[in-house]
Amino acid sequence: MKQYKFILSGGGTGGHIYPAVAIANELKSRFPDAEFLFVGAQDKMEMQKVPQAGYAIKGLWIAGLQRKLTLQNAMFPLKLMSSLWKSRKIIKQFKPDVVIGTGGFASGPLLQMANMLGIPTVIQEQNSFPGITNKLLSKKANAICVAYENLERFFPKEKMILTGTPVRQDLIAIESKRTEAIEYFKLDSKKKTLLVLGGSLGARRINQLIEKELKNIISQGVQIIWQCGKLYFEEYKKYNSENVQVVAFIEKMDFVYAAADIIISRAGASSVSELCIVGKPVIFIPSPNVAEDHQTKNAKAIVDKKGALLLKESQLDAEFSLVFEALLKDTGKQTQLSENIKELALPEATKQIADEIVKLIK
């Protein structure tokens, strides 16, 4: 039997890295003898996270364009040429059967070079509003696995498959873990638990909001698990108390989701996909600082189907406490949001994406 070879690229944030690792794990379960190589941006978090997941990775000298005139932008053409040249070298040496991109700076030059060399490529687009790189790459890609409907205006319709975004498999059917999760986090089972998620690095505006609202939230009989991010942990750890657990990073996401009653979260594509499967009431606070305002569009796609609430950062001071209190008191609304968001879940994403990849090598 042929020994298959796969190159995957996804990085910059956990939202691009975890889907790539999930796809690799699924392919490895089908082809135990296959060889895998990841390609990332040399100074980004994938250089640590991918080896931790058990895969080899090579780094490219690449970064995104800034929105203003900077030295970074002046260097961009040089970095792009360097990354295209190195991608060509990696592909020629490794000889992959398929190249898979899940987003992040490195996947652009890598997939572009794979297309030029005639290697089949698969794009996994997580957002409801694709970035410019994937729009350009889609013209030559063999398959485009999307997480949202109605993306025909961005991608060739005949290449698109609605799969969803790969999520951790341990998030499926978390209800059975609730009792164990409450014990694990030493929570009071009689109180409601608010889970605050700002992403692995943290979200400054969400942290400022929780700091300001902390007394008010606790006074309503709520306990908090506050994932403030590693950039902000030193600043906010002083708020650890009987009712507040401040953490930089959460390892056991299945437990924390199982324990939560209400969730406040950014609206990165992977987070949204996870929250659909978890099926808890969510207040999305999208980051306004991401390209093309992706996060607001991701959140709106859920809110439009009555699956979550949405507060923009500009609304937080005036509206947060009213929205949160109303949701906390309205168990009917909580149930409705839970049921509606769960209907949007696509839990078989990883298997379906692997199926599309396998079609290209068989």
N, C-alpha and C positions, 0 to 999 in steps of 0.2 A: 504494500500500500504506500502511495506517495506521502512523503513527509512535507506537510504544508508549512508555509512561512507567512507570517502576518506582521505588518508594521502598523502601529497605532499612534495617533498623535492627539493629545488633548491636554490643555494645561492653562496656567495662569490662576485658576480658581479651582476649588474642589468640585464645582459644578461642571467643569470640563474633564477633570481627572477621573472622578469616580465612574462616570458612564464608560469611559475608555477601559478602565480596569474591569468593570462588570462584563463588557463585551469580550475582553480577553479571557476572563474566567470561564465564560460560557463556551467559547471556542475551544479552550483547553479541555473542558469536560467532554467535548465531542471528538477532539483530536489530541489525545494525550501526548503524542510524539511531536506535535507541531512546535515550531520555533517562533518566539515572539520578540519583537524589539519595539520599544517606545521611543518617540522623538519629541523633545520638549524645548522650551526656551531655557537657555543655560542658567539663568539666575532666578527662575521661578520655582514655586513650591512643588511642582511635579518631580523635580530632581531628587527630592527626599521621599515624596509619597509613593512614587512608582516602585523604587527599590524595596520600600517597606511592604509593598504588596507582592513582592517576589519576582519582579520583572526587570530586565536590563533597559537602560535608557541612555540615549545620546542627546546632547544639548546643542541647539543652534543659537547663534548670536543674533537674536531678533527681539524686537519690542514693537509695540503699537505706536501709531501716530498720536501725538498730543493734540489737543484742540487749539493750542496757541503756538506761536513761533518759539521754538526752543532748540537748544543744541541737539536734543534727542531727535527732533524732526529733521534737522540738517544731516544727521547720521543715517537716517532711515534708508535711503537708496543703497548706501554702502552695506548696511546690515542685511538688506533684502538680497543683494547680489551674493553676499557671503553665504546666506542661508540657502539660497537656490543651489549654489555650487556644492555646499556640504550635503544637501539633500540628495543631489544627483549621485554623489560619491557613496552615501549610505545605501541608497537603493541599488546601485550597481554592485556593491559588495554583498549585500544581504540577499538580493534577488527574491523579493516578496511575491507571493501569489496575488495578494490584495493589499491595498493601503487604505486605512480607515481613519477618518478625521472626526473628532467630536468638538472641535472649536478650540480657541486659544491661538496665540500668535504663531506658534510653530507649524500648525496644521496647514496654513496658507501656502508657504513655499514648498512644503513637503508634498501636498496633494497636487500642486501645480506641476512639480517636476515629475511625479508619478504619471500624470496625464500626458505630459510631453514624451515620456518613455514608453507609453502604451500599456502601463500597468493598470488593471481595474481599480477604481476608487469608489468608496462608499462615504457619503457625508451623513453624519447624524446631527440634524438641526434641532436644537432644544427650544428655541425661542419662537414666540408667536410672530415676531418681526425679525427676519434674518438680517445678519450683518452683511456688509458689502463683500467681504471675502468669500463667504459661502455662495452668494449670488453669482459671483464670477466663476467660482469653481464648479458650480452646478451644471454649466453648459457642457462640460466634458465628463462629469461623474457618471458612473453606471447606475447607481441607486442613491436616492436621497430619502433617508428615514426621518420623518417629521413627527413632532409631538402635538401639533395643532392642526385643525382643519383649515381650509380656505387659504392655502399658501400658493395657489396657482399663479397669482400675480408676480411671484418672485422666482418660482422654479418651473422647469418643464413638467407639465402634469403627468406625462407618461412615465417619468422616473420616480415620482413620489409614492411613498408607502407610509400610511399613518400607523406608526408603531408606538409612539410615546417615548419617553426618556428612560433609560435604564436606571433602576433604583436598587438599593440594597434589598436582597430577597428576605432578610429577616424583618422587614417592615410589614410584610403581608401577614394578616391575621394577628395583630398585636393585642387584641382584646384579651386573649388568654394569658397575657403576661402582666396584666395590670396589678394584681395583688403582689406579685414578686417585685415589680418595678417600684411600687410604693414603699416596700420594705428596703429595697436597694438604696433609694434616695432618702430614707428615714423621714418620710413625709407623714403628715397627719391625715388619715383616710377620711376624716370627717370634713376636712376643708377642701375647697376648690384649689387646683394648682394651675398657675399661669406659667407657661413656658415662653421665654423670650429668646429669640434666635436672631443674631446679627451676622451670621456667616462666620467662617473659620477665622478671619482676621478681625471681625468685629464691625459694628456700625456706629459711628460717633453719635449721630442724631438720635438713634434708638436708645443708646446708653444715656444720653442727656435727658431724654423723656422719662425713662424709668427712674433715674435719680430724682427728678422733680416730682414724680407721681408716687414714689415709694410708700410714703406714710398713708396716703389716700387709699392705695390698693390694699395694703395690709389691714387697714381699718375696716375693710369690708369682708374680713375673714378669709383672705386669700393668701396662699403661700406661693413663693416665686422661685423658679429655677431660671437664673439669668445668665445666659451664655454671652459674655460681653466681648469675647475675642481676645486673642493673645496680645494685641497691640494696646489694649485698654485694661488688662487685668490688674496691674499694679495700682491704677487709679481708682478702681471700683471695688477691690476686694475688701475694703473697710466696711462695706455694707453687709457682709456675711453676718447672719444672725439666726435666731430660732426659726424665723419665717422666710429667710432669704438665703439662697445658695448661689453665690457668684462663682462662675467657673470660666476659664479661658476657652476650654474646648470640651466637647462631650464625646466620650468614646462609645458609650452604649446608647446609640440613638433609638434603637427599638424600645428600650426601657423608658427613655425620657418621653417619647411620644405616647407610650402606653399609660404613663402616669399623668400626662397633661389633660386638663379639661378645656382650657382655652390657650391658643397659641398666637403670639405676635411674631411676625417674620418678615424679612425681606422677600422679594419675589423673583429671585434668580430661578432659572428654568428648572434646575435639579430640585431645588427646595419646593417649587410648586408641584412638580411631579410626585415628590415624596408625600406632600401634604394631601394630595388627592387620594393616595392609597391609605394614608393614616386616617383620614375622615374625621378630623376634629374641627370645631369652630375656629376660624382663623381671621385675624385682622392683619391684612397686608399693609406694610409701610414700604413702598418700593424705593430703591435708591434712585435719586434723580441724576446721579453722576456716572451712569453707564452709557455706552454708545447707543445712540438712537432711542434713548429712553425705553430700552427693552423691558425693564422690570415693570413699569407701569402698564405696558401692553400685555405682558404675561398675566398680571393680576387682574386686569380688566376682562381678559378672556374667561376667568373664573367668576368674577363678580357679575358679569353680564348674564351668567346662567344661575345667578342667586346661590353661588357656592361659597362665598366669602365676603368680608367687608374690606373696604379700601380706604385708607387715610393717606393723603399726600403729606410730605414733611411740612409743607407750608400750612397745613390744617391742624397740626398736632396741638399747639398751645390752646387754640380755641375749642377744639372738638374732642380731643382724645378722652378726657374723663367722662364726658356725657355718653360717648359711643361705648366705652368699656363698661360703665355702670349699667347701661341699658341691656347690653348683651349678657352680663353676669346675672341680672335679675330675670331674664326671659329664657327659661329652659326650653320653651317651644321653639324660639328662634335658634337656640343652640342646636337642637335636634334637626331642624330644617336645614341649617347650614351644613351640618355633618352629612346628612343624607344626600344633599345636592352635590357637594364636592366629591363624595365617594363615587357618584355616578360618572364622573369625568376621569376616573382612574383608568390607566392602561397598564395593568400589572405584568403583562407578558412581553413588555417591550424588548428586554434583553434577548429572549428566545427568538422573537420575530426578526430583530436586526441580524442575529446570527444566521437565521434562515436565508436572509437576502444575501449575506456574504457567501454562504455555502453555494448558493445558485451560481455564483460567479466562478467558482473553482471546480465544480463538478462537470 
